[in-house]
Amino acid sequence: MSRTPEAAGVLPDPSRWKALVFIALAQLMVVLDATIVNIALPSAQQDLGISDGNRQWVITAYALAFGGLLLFGGRIADLWGRKRTFVVGLLGFAAASALGGAATGEAMMLGSRALQGVFGALLAPAALSLLAVMFTDARERAKAFGIYGAIAGGGGAVGLILGGFLTEYLDWRWTFYVNIPFAVVAALGAYFVIREPAGSRNRSPLDVPGVLLSTFGLVALVYGFTRAESHGWTETGTLLVFAASVLLLLSFVAVEAKVRNPLLPLRVMTERNRGGVYLSLGLAVIAMFGLFLFLTYYLQVVKGYSPLKTGFAFLPMVVGMITGSTQIGTRLMTRVPPRLLMGPGFLVAAVGMLLLTRLEIDSSYAGLILPAQLLLGLGMGTAFMPAMSLSTHGVEPRDAGVASAMVNTSQQVGGAIGTALLNTIAASATTAYVAAHAASATSPQAQRLVLLESMVEGYTAAIWWAVGILVVAAAIALTLVTTGRPDLAPPKGGGDGAPGDGDAVPVPVLAH
């Protein structure tokens, strides 16, 4: 039998459920921001005079700062205190959002997005590691992470609805200003409610070489995939960026293996179950990011949906994800081994993705897109729940922040890879289709039809790859994740009260 916190003489934090509200609110803000900005981008580009060549930087500036600084942010949370880092991240994110809403030109907009990424990199690992150290009972933890995961998972589609509404009926600037009340309420609530457990910080000196190598290495990696999408995979500049990334990250691993107080202890990455979570979630995000983008374009460009209608069209995926997370994953997480939820969950999502390979110009939303989204949501919600709970499997509480950041990092990199890789596949298939059919299209109407058909051909070609990627994610989860039910393994804590390698200190992380 496992020891409960009460049996061990440690009472759970009485304000933990109130704290969950504010932590989930902060995560909702971050996830909303990603899709809201996508919806607002065309209007903002026109108002601020941003060129077509530079508009991608409104998205990329955030991704580079966020992805590059996550490990550093996680270490700062462990060192400085998770509550303090969480509040600072929220207030900084609010200030950066206000700057973006008030932007008068391209430079101001890009600077605000980079600042949002910086403070997001502080906020995300601090929030998730707070959950890890506040919820110690396995069943309560499963319920809390189910609620959190459902909010985080569904926030992207809610962002499409809110972004469409704000852009159509108010102004694109409100897609930035809307973050401010979220952040202020969450920061005030966190300040007065959250009580971080004593003795959970890591006060070791900061590994400055590790910070520099990991930050520049991850920035180069994310930028390499972003550049490959627009400049090509074999372009000299793209290859140089990838080479620099590999060199920096290999140097980072070498430094971490030798320094006394590493930024990222290698044991965090090499434990079998955590490794399986990082790999499978990263691959799943590759598939999901590409699909989200293609389905948005399909609904708006091919089907002619408005931004607001497109947002509502994604609701079945949100419903599926909430159901999978709270009704399946949470209920079964303490009853069956995690791999028996993760593997089948990814496979169910792959079936939903497989349905979307049948997309055509006149495909029925109710007959094809809706059931596919339900399956995708159910599968991903079911798989993400136990995966999140294993994201810091066996690490000490003092390393919870950096382990949380590692999962976030794997998903940010997965998102960058997914967007670039699947976009490239789609673009190649579209170009080939146009080349094969353009000659037979003599009238403007026929040319328009060929253009739409070529776009759908590109989407379905990329979605086939996404199906395969999800199958690989399922195989990795079933093979590498070998831990049993989280409430069965007795702790092996040492004399200092820290968990040993047999303990699970879960920290859920979802991509945004």
N, C-alpha and C positions, 0 to 999 in steps of 0.2 A: 504493500500500500504506500501511497505517496504521502508525504507530510504536508499538511495545509499550513498556511502562514500562521493561523491561530495556534496550531499545535506546536509550532516552532517558537511561539512567544512573540510573534511580530503581528501586530494588528494592522489590517488594511487601512489605507487612508480614507477617512470618512467623507472627504470631499471629492473622491476620485470620479464619481459619475458626473458631478458638476463640471469638473475639469475636462472630462471627455467632450462636453458640449462645446467648450471654447476651443479645444484642440481640433475638433472636427470642423468647426466654423472657419478656423484658419486654413485648414487643408482645402475646404470648399472654395475659399477665396482664391487660393493659388491655382486650383484646377479650373475654376471658372475663367480666370484671367487668360489662360492659354487659348481657349476657343473663342472667347469674346473678342480678343484682339484679331483673330483670323477673320471673323465676320466684319469687323470695323475697318480692316486694312484698306479696302478699295476707296472708301470715303476719306480716310485719313491721308492716303497717298495723294488724292486729288487736291485736298485742302492745303497740304503742306508742300506740294510741288516735289514730291519724292519721285525719282525716276524709276522706270520699270526695272532697271538693272540693280537699283539699290533697295527696292521695296522688301526683298527677302531679308535684309538686315534688321528690319523691325522684329522679325521672328528670331533670326540667328543671333543677334546681339544678346537677347535674353538666354538663349540656349547655351551659348558659349560661356557666359558668366556663371550661369547656374550649374551646368555640367562640370565646368572646370574647377569650381570652388566647393563642391559638395563635400569632398573628403576633409578639406580645411574647416568647413562649417561644422561638420560632425565632431572634429577634434576640439574646436573651440567650445562646443556645447559640453563636451566631457570635462574640459579644463575650467571654463568660466562659470559653468552652471547652466543647466538646461532651461530653467525658468527664465533666467535673465536673458539668455540668448534668444529664447522664444519671443519675449516681449520686445527686445531690440529689433529682431527680424521683422516683427509685425509693424512696428512704428516706422521702420525704414522702408518697408514695402509700401506703406500708405503714403509716405512722403514722395517716393519715386513715382507712384501712381498719379499723385497730384501734379507732379512735374510733367508726366506724359500727357495728362489731360489739358494742361496749359501750354503744350508745345506750340511754338510759333514757326518752327522750321525743322528740317531734316535732322540736323545735329542734335537739337534739343530732344527730339523724339528718340533717336538712337541711344543717346546718353541715358535717358530715363529708363529705357528697356534694359540696358546693361545694369543699371542700379537695381532694378527689380530683380534681376538674376542674382546679384550679389546678396541682397537681403533674403531672397528665396532660399539660397544655399545655406544661410544661417537658420532660417525658420524651419525648413523641412526636417532635417535630422534631429533638431531639438524637440520638435513636436512628437515625433515618433518614438524617440528614446524616452520621453516623459511617460508615454503610455506603457513602455516596457517596464519601467521601475515603479509605476503606480499601481498597475494591475498584476497582482502576484498569484491569485487563485486561477487555476486553469479554466474553470467553467466561466467565471466572470470575465476572464481575459478573452475567451472565445466570443462571448456576447459583445464586449466592448469593441473588439476588432471587427466583428461583423457589422456593427453600426457604422464604425469609422470607414470600413472598406466600402460599404454601400454608398456612403456620402461621397467618398473620394472617387469611386468608380463611376457614379452617375453624374458627377459634377461637370464632366466635359460636355455631355449632351444638354444639360441644363444651361451651360454657358452659351451654347448655340441659340437656344430659345431667348435667353436674356439679351445676348448680343444682338440678335435679329430685332428684338423689340426696341432696344435702346437706339440702334442705328436707324431703324425705319421711322420711329415716332419721336425721338428726341434729337440726339446728335452723337456722333462717334466719340466725342470727348467724354461722354458719360460712361462709356465702356471702361475708362480708366478711373473716373471719379467714384464709380460704384464700389471700388475696392476699399475706399477710405472708411465708410461706416463698418464694414466687415472687420477691418483691421483694428479699429479703435475699440469696438465692442469686445473682440477676442482678447486684445491686450489688457483692457481693464479687468475683464473676467479672470484672465490668467493671473494677473498681479494679485488679486484679492482671494482667489480660490486655490490655485495650485500650491501645494506644499511638496517640494522636492525632497525625497528621502535623504537623510544624512549619510555621509560616508560613501556616496556613489560617484563622486567626481574622480577624475584622473588628473592629478596635479603635477604630473611629470613635465619637464621642460619641453617646449614646442620643438618639433623636428623641422627646422627651417629648410634644410636641403630637400627633405621629403615634400614639404609644402610646395616649394618652387617647382620641383620636377613633376609632381603629380598634376599641379595646376596647368603648367604649360603643356604637359603631355596630353592631358584630357582635352584642353582647348584645341590643340593641334589635331587630335583625332576627330572631334566633333566638326571642326572647320574643314578637315579633309573630306568628310562625307558630304558636307554642304557644298563644298567647291566642286566635288565630283559630279553632283547633280547638274550644275550649270556649265561647267567647263569640260566635263568628260573625265573618265577614269584613267586614261592614259596620257592626259595632258601633263607636261613637264612640271608645272607648278603643283598640281595635285599630287603627283608622285613624290615630290620633295617634301610636301607637308606630311604625307603618310610616313615617309622615311624618318622625318624629324620626330613624329609622334612615337614611332616604334623605339627609336633611340632613347628618347626621354623616359618612356615608360619602363624600358628594360633597365635604365640607370636607376629609376625609382625603386624597382624591385631589388636591385643589388644593394642600394643604400639601406632599404628597410631591413634587409637580412643582417646588416652589420651594426646599425646604430643601437644604442642602449634603449632609447625611448622612441620607437618608430611611430610615425603618423598613422600608418596602417599595419599593425602586426600581421605578418604573413599567415599566421594561424587563423585569422579571421576569414581568409579566402580559401585556405586549403582543406578545411574540414569538409568531409564528404557531403553532408546534408546541406550546409550553407552553399557549397559550390554548386550543387544541383539546383538550389533555389535561384542563385544568381544567373546561371546559364538558362534555365527554362523560362524564367520571367523575362530575361533579356530578349530571348527569341520570340516569346509571345507578344512582347511590345513591338518588335519589328513587324509582325503580322498585323497587329491591331492599328498601329499608326498609319500604315499604308492604306488599310481598308477605310479607316475614318476619312482620310483625305479623298480617296476615290469616290466613296459613296456621297460625300458632300458635293463634289463636282458633278457626279452623275445626276443627283436630284436637282441641282440648280441649273446646270447647263443643258443637260439632255432632256430632263423632264420639265424644266421651266419653273421649279419651285422658288418661292421667295425665300430670303434668309430665315424669316420667322417660321414659315411652313417647313423648311428643312430641319430646323431645330425640333419642331414637334414630331417630325418623321423619325427622329432618333429615339423617341420615348420608349418603344418596345425593347430596345437594347438596355435602357436604364432599368426598366421593369425586370427584365431577365437577370441583370446583374445584381439588383437588390435582392431578388428571390434566391438566386444562387448563393449569394454571400450570407444572408441572414437566416434563410430557411433550410438550406442544404449544408453549406460549409460550416456554419456555426454549430448547428445541431449535431453534425456527425464528426466534428473535429476531435472531440474527446472520446469517440467511440471506435474509430477505425484509424489505421495508419495514414499519415498525410499523403503518401504516394497513391493510395487508392482513391483519393479525392482529386489530387493534382493531375495524374495521368488521364483518367476518364474525363475530367473537366476540360482539359486541353483538346481531347478527341471530340467531345461534343461541340466545342467551339469550331473545330476543323470541319465538322459536318455542316454547321451553319455557314462557314466560309465556302464550302463546296457548293452549296445551293447558289451562292452569288456568282459562281462561274457561268451560270446559265443566263446572266443578264443580257438583255437585248434592249433596243431603243424603246419598244412598246411593252416592256415587262410590267406586270401588275404589281403594284405596291403591296396590296393585301395578299396576293397569291404567292409572292416570292420574297420580297424584301422584308416584310414583317416577320414571317416565320424564321427567316435566316437570322434576323437580328435577335429574336427571342432565344434561339439556340446559342448564338454567340454570347449573349449576356449571361445566360444560365451557365454555360461552360466556363467562361472566364471568372464569373463570380464565385463559382464552386472551387475552382483551382486557386484563385488568388487568396482565398481565406486561409487555408492551411499553409500556403507558401509564405504569406506575410508572417504567420506565427513562427515560422522556422528561420526567418531572415537573420536572427541573431542566435541561432541554436548553439548553446554551449559557451557563449562568450560571457565574460564578467560584466556586471553592471557598469563599471567604469569605462568599458569599451562599447557600450550600447550605442552611443552617438555615432562613432565612426563606422560601426557595423551597419547601422541604419543608412548612413550616407553611402556605403558601398552598394546597397541594394538600389538606392535612388540613382547612383551613378550608372549601374549596369542598365537601368531602364532608360536613362537619358541617352546613353550611347546607343542602346537598342532603338530608341525613337529616331535618332539621327540616321542610323544605318537603314532603318525601315523606310523613312521618307526618301532618302537618296537612292537606295537600291531598287525599291519597287517603282519609284518614279522613272528611273532609267529603263527598267524593263517595259513599263507601260509606254514610254515615249518611243522605244524601238519598235514595239508591235504596232503602234499607231502609224508611225512613218512607213513601215512596210505595207500596211493595209492601204494607205493613201497611194503609195507608189503602184500597187497592183490594180487599183480600181479607178484612179483619177482619169485615165484616158477615156473610160466609158461614160463619164459624167459630163455631159455637154451643156446642160441647162443649169442656171443658178440653183434651182430647187434640187436637182440631182447632186450638185456639188455639195450643197448643205447636208444632204442625206449621207453622202460618203464621209463627210467630216464627222458627223455624229456617230456613224457606224465605226469609224476608225478609233474614236475616243473610247467607245464601249469595248472594242477589240483590245485596246491597250489595257483597260481596267481588268478585264477578265484574264488576260495573260498574266498580269501581276498577281491577281487573286489566286491563281493556280499555285504560284510560288508561295503565297501566304499559307495555303492549305498544307503544303509540304513542310513549311517551317513549324507550324503548329503540331504536326505529327512528330517531328523531331523533338520539340519541346516535351511532348508527352512521353516519348521514349526516354529522354534524359531524366525526367521526374521519376518514372517507374524504375529506372536503373540505379540512379545515384542516391535518391532519398530513401534511406533504409531505416530511419528512426521509427519507433513505435508510437502509440498514442501518447499525447503529451502529459497525461495525468498518471501514467504507469511507471515511469522511470523515477526511482527515488533520488533525491539530490545527493551529490557527492561533494558538497561544499567543504572548503578548507576551514581553517581556524578563524579566518577573518570574516566568516559569514558570507563570502562571495560564492556564487555558484561554481560548481566544478564543471567538467566537460560534459557530464551527463544531463545538466540542466538546460532547460529551454527558457530563454528570456526573449520572447517574441517582440519584434518591432515591425509592424506592417508598413509597406511602402508601395504606393501606386504612382504610375507615371502620370504626368500632367502635361 
